[in-house]
Amino acid sequence: MTANKTLLQMKYARIIALFAKKAHITELNALDFFYASHTYLFMSEGISNFHCLSDGYLTDELMQEFFESPLSSH
């Protein structure tokens, strides 16, 4: 299933903003991390309809990736 491109971009923006707030990082850093993440890959490719999951769930997935990442300073 493919998502409407405009709606998907709006979903990305909401997830990035929520991720920045939860991770206590700038939105620019959140944006950079998001576009390099597996979460983004799965959403953009429509893998397992990942893009259909809630913003909160996807943000939690992103948080998990962030704290497991060698790039995070946590």
All heavy atoms as TSV, in Angstrom:
chain	resi	resn	atom	element	x	y	z
A	1	MET	N	N	0.843	-1.185	0.000
A	1	MET	CA	C	0.000	0.000	0.000
A	1	MET	C	C	0.880	1.237	0.000
A	1	MET	O	O	1.843	1.313	0.749
A	1	MET	CB	C	-0.888	-0.025	1.241
A	1	MET	CG	C	-1.721	1.194	1.414
A	1	MET	SD	S	-2.724	1.007	2.910
A	1	MET	CE	C	-3.681	2.449	2.773
A	2	THR	N	N	0.553	2.179	-0.834
A	2	THR	CA	C	1.311	3.422	-0.858
A	2	THR	C	C	0.471	4.541	-0.256
A	2	THR	O	O	-0.750	4.566	-0.389
A	2	THR	CB	C	1.724	3.798	-2.295
A	2	THR	OG1	O	0.554	3.920	-3.090
A	2	THR	CG2	C	2.657	2.759	-2.879
A	3	ALA	N	N	1.156	5.449	0.401
A	3	ALA	CA	C	0.475	6.558	1.065
A	3	ALA	C	C	0.496	7.788	0.174
A	3	ALA	O	O	1.386	7.954	-0.665
A	3	ALA	CB	C	1.173	6.864	2.387
A	4	ASN	N	N	-0.445	8.675	0.389
A	4	ASN	CA	C	-0.469	9.959	-0.273
A	4	ASN	C	C	0.792	10.719	0.139
A	4	ASN	O	O	1.095	10.842	1.325
A	4	ASN	CB	C	-1.739	10.710	0.156
A	4	ASN	CG	C	-1.807	12.100	-0.401
A	4	ASN	OD1	O	-1.051	12.972	0.011
A	4	ASN	ND2	N	-2.730	12.298	-1.325
A	5	LYS	N	N	1.531	11.219	-0.828
A	5	LYS	CA	C	2.834	11.860	-0.561
A	5	LYS	C	C	2.706	13.063	0.373
A	5	LYS	O	O	3.533	13.247	1.267
A	5	LYS	CB	C	3.497	12.294	-1.865
A	5	LYS	CG	C	3.779	11.160	-2.825
A	5	LYS	CD	C	4.921	10.312	-2.368
A	5	LYS	CE	C	5.221	9.266	-3.421
A	5	LYS	NZ	N	5.914	8.135	-2.909
A	6	THR	N	N	1.679	13.874	0.178
A	6	THR	CA	C	1.496	15.051	1.024
A	6	THR	C	C	1.183	14.648	2.456
A	6	THR	O	O	1.768	15.190	3.401
A	6	THR	CB	C	0.373	15.945	0.472
A	6	THR	OG1	O	0.704	16.331	-0.862
A	6	THR	CG2	C	0.173	17.184	1.326
A	7	LEU	N	N	0.293	13.678	2.619
A	7	LEU	CA	C	-0.042	13.216	3.965
A	7	LEU	C	C	1.153	12.573	4.652
A	7	LEU	O	O	1.356	12.738	5.857
A	7	LEU	CB	C	-1.216	12.237	3.910
A	7	LEU	CG	C	-2.547	12.822	3.448
A	7	LEU	CD1	C	-3.603	11.727	3.380
A	7	LEU	CD2	C	-2.993	13.956	4.345
A	8	LEU	N	N	1.954	11.867	3.889
A	8	LEU	CA	C	3.146	11.235	4.449
A	8	LEU	C	C	4.150	12.294	4.911
A	8	LEU	O	O	4.726	12.175	5.995
A	8	LEU	CB	C	3.775	10.300	3.413
A	8	LEU	CG	C	4.749	9.259	3.918
A	8	LEU	CD1	C	4.177	8.422	5.053
A	8	LEU	CD2	C	5.183	8.360	2.783
A	9	GLN	N	N	4.332	13.355	4.126
A	9	GLN	CA	C	5.234	14.435	4.533
A	9	GLN	C	C	4.742	15.111	5.813
A	9	GLN	O	O	5.538	15.460	6.683
A	9	GLN	CB	C	5.370	15.468	3.403
A	9	GLN	CG	C	6.123	14.972	2.199
A	9	GLN	CD	C	7.566	14.630	2.496
A	9	GLN	OE1	O	8.240	15.326	3.257
A	9	GLN	NE2	N	8.057	13.563	1.911
A	10	MET	N	N	3.437	15.282	5.932
A	10	MET	CA	C	2.870	15.875	7.147
A	10	MET	C	C	3.092	14.958	8.349
A	10	MET	O	O	3.387	15.421	9.451
A	10	MET	CB	C	1.378	16.165	6.940
A	10	MET	CG	C	1.129	17.270	5.934
A	10	MET	SD	S	-0.585	17.434	5.391
A	10	MET	CE	C	-1.452	17.688	6.914
A	11	LYS	N	N	2.988	13.659	8.132
A	11	LYS	CA	C	3.231	12.687	9.208
A	11	LYS	C	C	4.698	12.746	9.630
A	11	LYS	O	O	4.998	12.744	10.818
A	11	LYS	CB	C	2.843	11.287	8.753
A	11	LYS	CG	C	2.891	10.237	9.855
A	11	LYS	CD	C	2.253	8.962	9.389
A	11	LYS	CE	C	2.073	7.961	10.493
A	11	LYS	NZ	N	0.933	8.214	11.347
A	12	TYR	N	N	5.605	12.818	8.661
A	12	TYR	CA	C	7.027	12.944	8.980
A	12	TYR	C	C	7.260	14.165	9.877
A	12	TYR	O	O	7.984	14.093	10.873
A	12	TYR	CB	C	7.875	13.105	7.720
A	12	TYR	CG	C	7.930	11.931	6.773
A	12	TYR	CD1	C	8.335	12.127	5.458
A	12	TYR	CD2	C	7.601	10.645	7.152
A	12	TYR	CE1	C	8.419	11.080	4.559
A	12	TYR	CE2	C	7.678	9.582	6.260
A	12	TYR	CZ	C	8.081	9.809	4.960
A	12	TYR	OH	O	8.162	8.773	4.074
A	13	ALA	N	N	6.671	15.292	9.512
A	13	ALA	CA	C	6.860	16.530	10.274
A	13	ALA	C	C	6.380	16.374	11.712
A	13	ALA	O	O	7.053	16.821	12.656
A	13	ALA	CB	C	6.146	17.685	9.589
A	14	ARG	N	N	5.224	15.745	11.902
A	14	ARG	CA	C	4.702	15.535	13.261
A	14	ARG	C	C	5.620	14.627	14.067
A	14	ARG	O	O	5.904	14.891	15.243
A	14	ARG	CB	C	3.296	14.928	13.210
A	14	ARG	CG	C	2.231	15.839	12.691
A	14	ARG	CD	C	0.835	15.273	12.912
A	14	ARG	NE	N	0.653	13.912	12.428
A	14	ARG	CZ	C	0.223	13.591	11.211
A	14	ARG	NH1	N	-0.046	14.544	10.329
A	14	ARG	NH2	N	0.051	12.320	10.871
A	15	ILE	N	N	6.105	13.574	13.453
A	15	ILE	CA	C	6.974	12.615	14.144
A	15	ILE	C	C	8.305	13.276	14.510
A	15	ILE	O	O	8.804	13.100	15.613
A	15	ILE	CB	C	7.190	11.354	13.282
A	15	ILE	CG1	C	5.878	10.575	13.192
A	15	ILE	CG2	C	8.303	10.482	13.844
A	15	ILE	CD1	C	5.876	9.491	12.147
A	16	ILE	N	N	8.866	14.043	13.601
A	16	ILE	CA	C	10.142	14.729	13.861
A	16	ILE	C	C	9.990	15.707	15.024
A	16	ILE	O	O	10.839	15.756	15.923
A	16	ILE	CB	C	10.651	15.421	12.591
A	16	ILE	CG1	C	11.088	14.363	11.575
A	16	ILE	CG2	C	11.794	16.391	12.910
A	16	ILE	CD1	C	11.263	14.875	10.160
A	17	ALA	N	N	8.913	16.480	15.032
A	17	ALA	CA	C	8.682	17.447	16.115
A	17	ALA	C	C	8.521	16.736	17.458
A	17	ALA	O	O	9.107	17.149	18.464
A	17	ALA	CB	C	7.460	18.301	15.802
A	18	LEU	N	N	7.746	15.659	17.484
A	18	LEU	CA	C	7.540	14.908	18.718
A	18	LEU	C	C	8.830	14.227	19.168
A	18	LEU	O	O	9.168	14.231	20.356
A	18	LEU	CB	C	6.430	13.873	18.517
A	18	LEU	CG	C	5.981	13.072	19.733
A	18	LEU	CD1	C	5.542	13.991	20.864
A	18	LEU	CD2	C	4.840	12.137	19.339
A	19	PHE	N	N	9.575	13.686	18.233
A	19	PHE	CA	C	10.857	13.043	18.542
A	19	PHE	C	C	11.834	14.052	19.144
A	19	PHE	O	O	12.493	13.769	20.149
A	19	PHE	CB	C	11.428	12.405	17.282
A	19	PHE	CG	C	12.827	11.897	17.410
A	19	PHE	CD1	C	13.174	10.985	18.386
A	19	PHE	CD2	C	13.811	12.322	16.539
A	19	PHE	CE1	C	14.475	10.509	18.502
A	19	PHE	CE2	C	15.108	11.852	16.641
A	19	PHE	CZ	C	15.443	10.949	17.623
A	20	ALA	N	N	11.930	15.239	18.553
A	20	ALA	CA	C	12.838	16.278	19.068
A	20	ALA	C	C	12.487	16.616	20.514
A	20	ALA	O	O	13.377	16.741	21.365
A	20	ALA	CB	C	12.767	17.520	18.182
A	21	LYS	N	N	11.203	16.749	20.778
A	21	LYS	CA	C	10.752	17.085	22.125
A	21	LYS	C	C	11.075	15.966	23.111
A	21	LYS	O	O	11.609	16.220	24.192
A	21	LYS	CB	C	9.252	17.359	22.100
A	21	LYS	CG	C	8.688	17.836	23.397
A	21	LYS	CD	C	7.217	18.182	23.252
A	21	LYS	CE	C	6.672	18.657	24.582
A	21	LYS	NZ	N	5.268	19.046	24.465
A	22	LYS	N	N	10.782	14.725	22.743
A	22	LYS	CA	C	11.014	13.589	23.645
A	22	LYS	C	C	12.502	13.311	23.866
A	22	LYS	O	O	12.901	12.914	24.953
A	22	LYS	CB	C	10.344	12.329	23.094
A	22	LYS	CG	C	8.851	12.307	23.257
A	22	LYS	CD	C	8.288	11.006	22.706
A	22	LYS	CE	C	7.576	10.276	23.802
A	22	LYS	NZ	N	6.989	9.004	23.328
A	23	ALA	N	N	13.312	13.504	22.824
A	23	ALA	CA	C	14.747	13.211	22.926
A	23	ALA	C	C	15.547	14.409	23.430
A	23	ALA	O	O	16.753	14.299	23.642
A	23	ALA	CB	C	15.277	12.767	21.565
A	24	HIS	N	N	14.885	15.540	23.610
A	24	HIS	CA	C	15.543	16.777	24.060
A	24	HIS	C	C	16.685	17.175	23.126
A	24	HIS	O	O	17.809	17.449	23.563
A	24	HIS	CB	C	16.044	16.643	25.499
A	24	HIS	CG	C	14.969	16.278	26.465
A	24	HIS	ND1	N	13.985	17.158	26.865
A	24	HIS	CD2	C	14.693	15.106	27.075
A	24	HIS	CE1	C	13.162	16.552	27.694
A	24	HIS	NE2	N	13.565	15.298	27.843
A	25	ILE	N	N	16.376	17.156	21.829
A	25	ILE	CA	C	17.337	17.580	20.815
A	25	ILE	C	C	16.654	18.609	19.922
A	25	ILE	O	O	15.431	18.767	19.963
A	25	ILE	CB	C	17.862	16.391	19.967
A	25	ILE	CG1	C	16.713	15.671	19.233
A	25	ILE	CG2	C	18.631	15.407	20.848
A	25	ILE	CD1	C	17.175	14.549	18.300
A	26	THR	N	N	17.447	19.295	19.115
A	26	THR	CA	C	16.869	20.287	18.212
A	26	THR	C	C	16.081	19.585	17.113
A	26	THR	O	O	16.335	18.419	16.801
A	26	THR	CB	C	17.953	21.157	17.560
A	26	THR	OG1	O	18.738	20.338	16.692
A	26	THR	CG2	C	18.833	21.834	18.600
A	27	GLU	N	N	15.165	20.308	16.516
A	27	GLU	CA	C	14.406	19.731	15.407
A	27	GLU	C	C	15.318	19.436	14.222
A	27	GLU	O	O	15.086	18.479	13.496
A	27	GLU	CB	C	13.240	20.630	15.019
A	27	GLU	CG	C	12.118	20.556	16.028
A	27	GLU	CD	C	10.839	21.211	15.569
A	27	GLU	OE1	O	10.781	21.749	14.444
A	27	GLU	OE2	O	9.871	21.177	16.352
A	28	LEU	N	N	16.363	20.225	14.041
A	28	LEU	CA	C	17.311	19.959	12.959
A	28	LEU	C	C	18.035	18.632	13.190
A	28	LEU	O	O	18.176	17.824	12.273
A	28	LEU	CB	C	18.318	21.104	12.825
A	28	LEU	CG	C	19.328	20.982	11.695
A	28	LEU	CD1	C	18.633	20.868	10.333
A	28	LEU	CD2	C	20.265	22.170	11.697
A	29	ASN	N	N	18.477	18.388	14.415
A	29	ASN	CA	C	19.121	17.108	14.727
A	29	ASN	C	C	18.134	15.958	14.599
A	29	ASN	O	O	18.487	14.874	14.123
A	29	ASN	CB	C	19.730	17.131	16.127
A	29	ASN	CG	C	20.982	17.967	16.206
A	29	ASN	OD1	O	21.615	18.246	15.197
A	29	ASN	ND2	N	21.328	18.404	17.405
A	30	ALA	N	N	16.898	16.197	15.014
A	30	ALA	CA	C	15.861	15.166	14.892
A	30	ALA	C	C	15.600	14.861	13.420
A	30	ALA	O	O	15.447	13.700	13.039
A	30	ALA	CB	C	14.580	15.629	15.578
A	31	LEU	N	N	15.574	15.894	12.599
A	31	LEU	CA	C	15.372	15.727	11.160
A	31	LEU	C	C	16.489	14.884	10.553
A	31	LEU	O	O	16.234	13.935	9.815
A	31	LEU	CB	C	15.314	17.098	10.491
A	31	LEU	CG	C	15.097	17.135	8.995
A	31	LEU	CD1	C	13.651	16.830	8.665
A	31	LEU	CD2	C	15.473	18.501	8.461
A	32	ASP	N	N	17.724	15.225	10.887
A	32	ASP	CA	C	18.874	14.467	10.374
A	32	ASP	C	C	18.801	13.004	10.788
A	32	ASP	O	O	19.020	12.103	9.971
A	32	ASP	CB	C	20.192	15.062	10.882
A	32	ASP	CG	C	20.549	16.381	10.235
A	32	ASP	OD1	O	19.996	16.691	9.152
A	32	ASP	OD2	O	21.380	17.112	10.811
A	33	PHE	N	N	18.494	12.758	12.059
A	33	PHE	CA	C	18.429	11.379	12.530
A	33	PHE	C	C	17.276	10.634	11.878
A	33	PHE	O	O	17.427	9.481	11.459
A	33	PHE	CB	C	18.303	11.325	14.060
A	33	PHE	CG	C	18.391	9.924	14.583
A	33	PHE	CD1	C	19.628	9.339	14.805
A	33	PHE	CD2	C	17.252	9.169	14.813
A	33	PHE	CE1	C	19.721	8.021	15.251
A	33	PHE	CE2	C	17.329	7.865	15.250
A	33	PHE	CZ	C	18.571	7.296	15.473
A	34	PHE	N	N	16.131	11.277	11.778
A	34	PHE	CA	C	14.949	10.645	11.199
A	34	PHE	C	C	15.220	10.148	9.785
A	34	PHE	O	O	14.929	8.996	9.460
A	34	PHE	CB	C	13.762	11.612	11.205
A	34	PHE	CG	C	12.543	11.062	10.532
A	34	PHE	CD1	C	11.772	10.086	11.140
A	34	PHE	CD2	C	12.165	11.502	9.274
A	34	PHE	CE1	C	10.642	9.562	10.511
A	34	PHE	CE2	C	11.042	10.992	8.642
A	34	PHE	CZ	C	10.282	10.019	9.266
A	35	TYR	N	N	15.786	11.000	8.939
A	35	TYR	CA	C	15.990	10.615	7.543
A	35	TYR	C	C	17.089	9.563	7.357
A	35	TYR	O	O	17.191	8.970	6.292
A	35	TYR	CB	C	16.218	11.842	6.669
A	35	TYR	CG	C	14.912	12.530	6.333
A	35	TYR	CD1	C	14.601	13.771	6.860
A	35	TYR	CD2	C	13.968	11.911	5.526
A	35	TYR	CE1	C	13.395	14.392	6.570
A	35	TYR	CE2	C	12.756	12.511	5.235
A	35	TYR	CZ	C	12.479	13.744	5.753
A	35	TYR	OH	O	11.277	14.347	5.471
A	36	ALA	N	N	17.862	9.298	8.414
A	36	ALA	CA	C	18.876	8.239	8.360
A	36	ALA	C	C	18.409	6.967	9.085
A	36	ALA	O	O	19.154	5.993	9.159
A	36	ALA	CB	C	20.177	8.740	8.984
A	37	SER	N	N	17.178	6.975	9.579
A	37	SER	CA	C	16.697	5.881	10.430
A	37	SER	C	C	16.010	4.771	9.650
A	37	SER	O	O	15.549	4.957	8.523
A	37	SER	CB	C	15.704	6.440	11.462
A	37	SER	OG	O	14.484	6.791	10.826
A	38	HIS	N	N	15.928	3.618	10.299
A	38	HIS	CA	C	15.155	2.502	9.751
A	38	HIS	C	C	13.668	2.841	9.744
A	38	HIS	O	O	12.935	2.418	8.853
A	38	HIS	CB	C	15.387	1.230	10.582
A	38	HIS	CG	C	16.741	0.651	10.392
A	38	HIS	ND1	N	17.721	0.763	11.334
A	38	HIS	CD2	C	17.282	-0.025	9.353
A	38	HIS	CE1	C	18.813	0.165	10.893
A	38	HIS	NE2	N	18.575	-0.319	9.691
A	39	THR	N	N	13.238	3.603	10.738
A	39	THR	CA	C	11.834	3.996	10.815
A	39	THR	C	C	11.430	4.734	9.547
A	39	THR	O	O	10.397	4.430	8.943
A	39	THR	CB	C	11.585	4.876	12.058
A	39	THR	OG1	O	11.939	4.123	13.229
A	39	THR	CG2	C	10.146	5.315	12.156
A	40	TYR	N	N	12.244	5.695	9.120
A	40	TYR	CA	C	11.953	6.424	7.884
A	40	TYR	C	C	11.963	5.480	6.677
A	40	TYR	O	O	11.077	5.545	5.828
A	40	TYR	CB	C	12.953	7.561	7.661
A	40	TYR	CG	C	12.862	8.140	6.273
A	40	TYR	CD1	C	11.778	8.920	5.904
A	40	TYR	CD2	C	13.840	7.871	5.318
A	40	TYR	CE1	C	11.669	9.425	4.616
A	40	TYR	CE2	C	13.736	8.373	4.037
A	40	TYR	CZ	C	12.650	9.153	3.690
A	40	TYR	OH	O	12.538	9.641	2.421
A	41	LEU	N	N	12.947	4.616	6.612
A	41	LEU	CA	C	13.041	3.679	5.490
A	41	LEU	C	C	11.775	2.831	5.387
A	41	LEU	O	O	11.188	2.709	4.317
A	41	LEU	CB	C	14.270	2.781	5.642
A	41	LEU	CG	C	14.417	1.682	4.599
A	41	LEU	CD1	C	14.686	2.280	3.215
A	41	LEU	CD2	C	15.510	0.715	4.984
A	42	PHE	N	N	11.351	2.272	6.504
A	42	PHE	CA	C	10.157	1.434	6.506
A	42	PHE	C	C	8.914	2.227	6.113
A	42	PHE	O	O	8.076	1.745	5.361
A	42	PHE	CB	C	9.942	0.784	7.871
A	42	PHE	CG	C	11.023	-0.184	8.278
A	42	PHE	CD1	C	11.203	-0.498	9.609
A	42	PHE	CD2	C	11.863	-0.772	7.344
A	42	PHE	CE1	C	12.194	-1.396	10.004
A	42	PHE	CE2	C	12.852	-1.670	7.726
A	42	PHE	CZ	C	13.021	-1.976	9.058
A	43	MET	N	N	8.807	3.454	6.614
A	43	MET	CA	C	7.651	4.290	6.281
A	43	MET	C	C	7.655	4.674	4.804
A	43	MET	O	O	6.634	4.566	4.132
A	43	MET	CB	C	7.655	5.564	7.125
A	43	MET	CG	C	7.333	5.351	8.574
A	43	MET	SD	S	7.412	6.889	9.497
A	43	MET	CE	C	5.979	7.731	8.827
A	44	SER	N	N	8.775	5.125	4.321
A	44	SER	CA	C	8.835	5.632	2.953
A	44	SER	C	C	8.672	4.530	1.918
A	44	SER	O	O	8.160	4.771	0.826
A	44	SER	CB	C	10.151	6.379	2.718
A	44	SER	OG	O	11.255	5.496	2.806
A	45	GLU	N	N	9.073	3.327	2.261
A	45	GLU	CA	C	8.947	2.194	1.345
A	45	GLU	C	C	7.625	1.447	1.515
A	45	GLU	O	O	7.344	0.520	0.770
A	45	GLU	CB	C	10.118	1.220	1.546
A	45	GLU	CG	C	11.476	1.803	1.208
A	45	GLU	CD	C	11.632	2.126	-0.261
A	45	GLU	OE1	O	11.105	1.367	-1.111
A	45	GLU	OE2	O	12.268	3.155	-0.572
A	46	GLY	N	N	6.853	1.830	2.527
A	46	GLY	CA	C	5.571	1.165	2.771
A	46	GLY	C	C	5.729	-0.247	3.288
A	46	GLY	O	O	4.814	-1.060	3.161
A	47	ILE	N	N	6.869	-0.549	3.885
A	47	ILE	CA	C	7.139	-1.895	4.400
A	47	ILE	C	C	6.195	-2.182	5.567
A	47	ILE	O	O	6.120	-1.416	6.530
A	47	ILE	CB	C	8.619	-2.030	4.828
A	47	ILE	CG1	C	9.514	-1.862	3.611
A	47	ILE	CG2	C	8.860	-3.365	5.538
A	47	ILE	CD1	C	10.990	-1.784	3.899
A	48	SER	N	N	5.474	-3.281	5.464
A	48	SER	CA	C	4.524	-3.731	6.497
A	48	SER	C	C	3.532	-2.637	6.874
A	48	SER	O	O	3.070	-2.587	8.011
A	48	SER	CB	C	5.278	-4.198	7.741
A	48	SER	OG	O	6.078	-5.306	7.453
A	49	ASN	N	N	3.245	-1.740	5.940
A	49	ASN	CA	C	2.332	-0.623	6.206
A	49	ASN	C	C	2.753	0.170	7.439
A	49	ASN	O	O	1.917	0.639	8.208
A	49	ASN	CB	C	0.890	-1.100	6.322
A	49	ASN	CG	C	0.322	-1.511	4.996
A	49	ASN	OD1	O	0.697	-0.966	3.948
A	49	ASN	ND2	N	-0.576	-2.474	5.002
A	50	PHE	N	N	4.047	0.306	7.640
A	50	PHE	CA	C	4.605	1.017	8.786
A	50	PHE	C	C	4.046	2.433	8.873
A	50	PHE	O	O	3.839	2.960	9.956
A	50	PHE	CB	C	6.134	1.056	8.643
A	50	PHE	CG	C	6.888	0.871	9.928
A	50	PHE	CD1	C	6.826	-0.318	10.625
A	50	PHE	CD2	C	7.689	1.883	10.420
A	50	PHE	CE1	C	7.537	-0.495	11.798
A	50	PHE	CE2	C	8.402	1.717	11.587
A	50	PHE	CZ	C	8.325	0.526	12.279
A	51	HIS	N	N	3.813	3.042	7.726
A	51	HIS	CA	C	3.306	4.414	7.695
A	51	HIS	C	C	1.882	4.533	8.247
A	51	HIS	O	O	1.425	5.626	8.547
A	51	HIS	CB	C	3.362	4.972	6.267
A	51	HIS	CG	C	2.533	4.211	5.290
A	51	HIS	ND1	N	2.974	3.006	4.753
A	51	HIS	CD2	C	1.311	4.433	4.784
A	51	HIS	CE1	C	2.038	2.546	3.940
A	51	HIS	NE2	N	1.028	3.394	3.931
A	52	CYS	N	N	1.206	3.416	8.431
A	52	CYS	CA	C	-0.161	3.425	8.957
A	52	CYS	C	C	-0.191	3.427	10.484
A	52	CYS	O	O	-1.253	3.626	11.078
A	52	CYS	CB	C	-0.936	2.219	8.442
A	52	CYS	SG	S	-1.196	2.230	6.669
A	53	LEU	N	N	0.946	3.213	11.120
A	53	LEU	CA	C	1.001	3.183	12.583
A	53	LEU	C	C	0.867	4.599	13.145
A	53	LEU	O	O	1.115	5.578	12.456
A	53	LEU	CB	C	2.310	2.536	13.041
A	53	LEU	CG	C	2.508	1.089	12.589
A	53	LEU	CD1	C	3.917	0.611	12.901
A	53	LEU	CD2	C	1.472	0.181	13.236
A	54	SER	N	N	0.502	4.702	14.403
A	54	SER	CA	C	0.284	6.015	15.020
A	54	SER	C	C	1.593	6.794	15.142
A	54	SER	O	O	2.684	6.217	15.202
A	54	SER	CB	C	-0.335	5.846	16.407
A	54	SER	OG	O	0.625	5.370	17.334
A	55	ASP	N	N	1.444	8.115	15.208
A	55	ASP	CA	C	2.610	8.982	15.375
A	55	ASP	C	C	3.366	8.638	16.655
A	55	ASP	O	O	4.594	8.605	16.674
A	55	ASP	CB	C	2.189	10.451	15.423
A	55	ASP	CG	C	1.606	10.957	14.121
A	55	ASP	OD1	O	1.598	10.207	13.120
A	55	ASP	OD2	O	1.160	12.121	14.098
A	56	GLY	N	N	2.618	8.383	17.726
A	56	GLY	CA	C	3.244	8.045	19.008
A	56	GLY	C	C	4.049	6.765	18.937
A	56	GLY	O	O	5.168	6.689	19.448
A	57	TYR	N	N	3.482	5.755	18.303
A	57	TYR	CA	C	4.194	4.477	18.164
A	57	TYR	C	C	5.463	4.658	17.336
A	57	TYR	O	O	6.536	4.164	17.708
A	57	TYR	CB	C	3.283	3.435	17.525
A	57	TYR	CG	C	3.950	2.087	17.375
A	57	TYR	CD1	C	3.886	1.158	18.402
A	57	TYR	CD2	C	4.667	1.765	16.223
A	57	TYR	CE1	C	4.519	-0.074	18.284
A	57	TYR	CE2	C	5.295	0.534	16.096
A	57	TYR	CZ	C	5.216	-0.378	17.127
A	57	TYR	OH	O	5.853	-1.588	17.009
A	58	LEU	N	N	5.352	5.374	16.229
A	58	LEU	CA	C	6.512	5.574	15.364
A	58	LEU	C	C	7.580	6.420	16.054
A	58	LEU	O	O	8.778	6.179	15.883
A	58	LEU	CB	C	6.085	6.207	14.039
A	58	LEU	CG	C	5.241	5.269	13.171
A	58	LEU	CD1	C	4.598	6.035	12.023
A	58	LEU	CD2	C	6.071	4.116	12.643
A	59	THR	N	N	7.157	7.370	16.869
A	59	THR	CA	C	8.118	8.167	17.639
A	59	THR	C	C	8.839	7.287	18.646
A	59	THR	O	O	10.054	7.410	18.829
A	59	THR	CB	C	7.410	9.339	18.345
A	59	THR	OG1	O	6.784	10.164	17.363
A	59	THR	CG2	C	8.392	10.174	19.145
A	60	ASP	N	N	8.118	6.387	19.286
A	60	ASP	CA	C	8.745	5.451	20.227
A	60	ASP	C	C	9.752	4.551	19.505
A	60	ASP	O	O	10.830	4.261	20.044
A	60	ASP	CB	C	7.698	4.605	20.945
A	60	ASP	CG	C	6.890	5.403	21.960
A	60	ASP	OD1	O	7.308	6.535	22.308
A	60	ASP	OD2	O	5.837	4.901	22.399
A	61	GLU	N	N	9.415	4.109	18.306
A	61	GLU	CA	C	10.355	3.308	17.509
A	61	GLU	C	C	11.618	4.118	17.214
A	61	GLU	O	O	12.739	3.612	17.301
A	61	GLU	CB	C	9.713	2.872	16.190
A	61	GLU	CG	C	8.687	1.784	16.331
A	61	GLU	CD	C	9.302	0.456	16.754
A	61	GLU	OE1	O	10.305	0.028	16.151
A	61	GLU	OE2	O	8.763	-0.150	17.691
A	62	LEU	N	N	11.427	5.375	16.872
A	62	LEU	CA	C	12.550	6.261	16.579
A	62	LEU	C	C	13.399	6.491	17.830
A	62	LEU	O	O	14.635	6.492	17.763
A	62	LEU	CB	C	12.004	7.587	16.045
A	62	LEU	CG	C	12.895	8.449	15.196
A	62	LEU	CD1	C	13.493	7.697	14.025
A	62	LEU	CD2	C	12.115	9.659	14.696
A	63	MET	N	N	12.754	6.643	18.974
A	63	MET	CA	C	13.477	6.816	20.236
A	63	MET	C	C	14.332	5.585	20.532
A	63	MET	O	O	15.483	5.712	20.960
A	63	MET	CB	C	12.495	7.053	21.390
A	63	MET	CG	C	11.805	8.392	21.380
A	63	MET	SD	S	12.906	9.775	21.700
A	63	MET	CE	C	13.304	9.478	23.413
A	64	GLN	N	N	13.770	4.419	20.293
A	64	GLN	CA	C	14.523	3.191	20.530
A	64	GLN	C	C	15.754	3.150	19.624
A	64	GLN	O	O	16.849	2.818	20.074
A	64	GLN	CB	C	13.641	1.978	20.285
A	64	GLN	CG	C	14.302	0.678	20.611
A	64	GLN	CD	C	13.358	-0.504	20.458
A	64	GLN	OE1	O	12.156	-0.349	20.281
A	64	GLN	NE2	N	13.909	-1.689	20.534
A	65	GLU	N	N	15.571	3.485	18.364
A	65	GLU	CA	C	16.714	3.536	17.443
A	65	GLU	C	C	17.748	4.549	17.916
A	65	GLU	O	O	18.950	4.298	17.856
A	65	GLU	CB	C	16.255	3.961	16.039
A	65	GLU	CG	C	15.734	2.866	15.182
A	65	GLU	CD	C	15.532	3.341	13.752
A	65	GLU	OE1	O	16.533	3.590	13.047
A	65	GLU	OE2	O	14.358	3.464	13.352
A	66	PHE	N	N	17.278	5.694	18.376
A	66	PHE	CA	C	18.164	6.782	18.800
A	66	PHE	C	C	19.040	6.353	19.967
A	66	PHE	O	O	20.244	6.577	19.963
A	66	PHE	CB	C	17.328	8.004	19.176
A	66	PHE	CG	C	18.122	9.200	19.604
A	66	PHE	CD1	C	18.901	9.896	18.694
A	66	PHE	CD2	C	18.080	9.639	20.910
A	66	PHE	CE1	C	19.618	11.009	19.081
A	66	PHE	CE2	C	18.801	10.756	21.310
A	66	PHE	CZ	C	19.577	11.439	20.393
A	67	PHE	N	N	18.437	5.730	20.955
A	67	PHE	CA	C	19.208	5.349	22.137
A	67	PHE	C	C	20.080	4.121	21.914
A	67	PHE	O	O	21.000	3.863	22.678
A	67	PHE	CB	C	18.294	5.194	23.349
A	67	PHE	CG	C	17.823	6.530	23.861
A	67	PHE	CD1	C	16.497	6.905	23.731
A	67	PHE	CD2	C	18.712	7.425	24.421
A	67	PHE	CE1	C	16.071	8.148	24.178
A	67	PHE	CE2	C	18.298	8.667	24.863
A	67	PHE	CZ	C	16.976	9.025	24.736
A	68	GLU	N	N	19.824	3.379	20.840
A	68	GLU	CA	C	20.682	2.251	20.476
A	68	GLU	C	C	21.782	2.670	19.514
A	68	GLU	O	O	22.711	1.910	19.263
A	68	GLU	CB	C	19.847	1.137	19.841
A	68	GLU	CG	C	18.926	0.456	20.811
A	68	GLU	CD	C	17.987	-0.543	20.154
A	68	GLU	OE1	O	17.995	-0.648	18.906
A	68	GLU	OE2	O	17.247	-1.207	20.889
A	69	SER	N	N	21.680	3.880	19.000
A	69	SER	CA	C	22.609	4.372	17.982
A	69	SER	C	C	23.942	4.766	18.597
A	69	SER	O	O	23.984	5.404	19.655
A	69	SER	CB	C	21.998	5.590	17.294
A	69	SER	OG	O	22.959	6.255	16.528
A	70	PRO	N	N	25.043	4.441	17.925
A	70	PRO	CA	C	26.348	4.900	18.411
A	70	PRO	C	C	26.482	6.416	18.270
A	70	PRO	O	O	27.369	7.017	18.876
A	70	PRO	CB	C	27.345	4.177	17.500
A	70	PRO	CG	C	26.577	3.763	16.312
A	70	PRO	CD	C	25.147	3.615	16.744
A	71	LEU	N	N	25.594	7.049	17.505
A	71	LEU	CA	C	25.647	8.491	17.319
A	71	LEU	C	C	25.048	9.250	18.489
A	71	LEU	O	O	25.333	10.426	18.693
A	71	LEU	CB	C	24.897	8.898	16.040
A	71	LEU	CG	C	25.430	8.298	14.748
A	71	LEU	CD1	C	24.536	8.706	13.578
A	71	LEU	CD2	C	26.849	8.743	14.501
A	72	SER	N	N	24.225	8.568	19.299
A	72	SER	CA	C	23.618	9.261	20.430
A	72	SER	C	C	24.639	9.352	21.546
A	72	SER	O	O	25.474	8.482	21.749
A	72	SER	CB	C	22.358	8.546	20.903
A	72	SER	OG	O	22.649	7.548	21.824
A	73	SER	N	N	24.592	10.438	22.273
A	73	SER	CA	C	25.558	10.661	23.365
A	73	SER	C	C	24.959	10.260	24.708
A	73	SER	O	O	25.271	10.841	25.720
A	73	SER	CB	C	25.979	12.126	23.374
A	73	SER	OG	O	24.834	12.952	23.558
A	74	HIS	N	N	24.053	9.282	24.700
A	74	HIS	CA	C	23.373	8.873	25.935
A	74	HIS	C	C	23.960	7.600	26.470
A	74	HIS	O	O	24.352	6.717	25.867
A	74	HIS	CB	C	21.888	8.683	25.669
A	74	HIS	CG	C	21.227	9.956	25.242
A	74	HIS	ND1	N	21.664	10.694	24.185
A	74	HIS	CD2	C	20.184	10.634	25.736
A	74	HIS	CE1	C	20.904	11.762	24.038
A	74	HIS	NE2	N	19.990	11.741	24.980
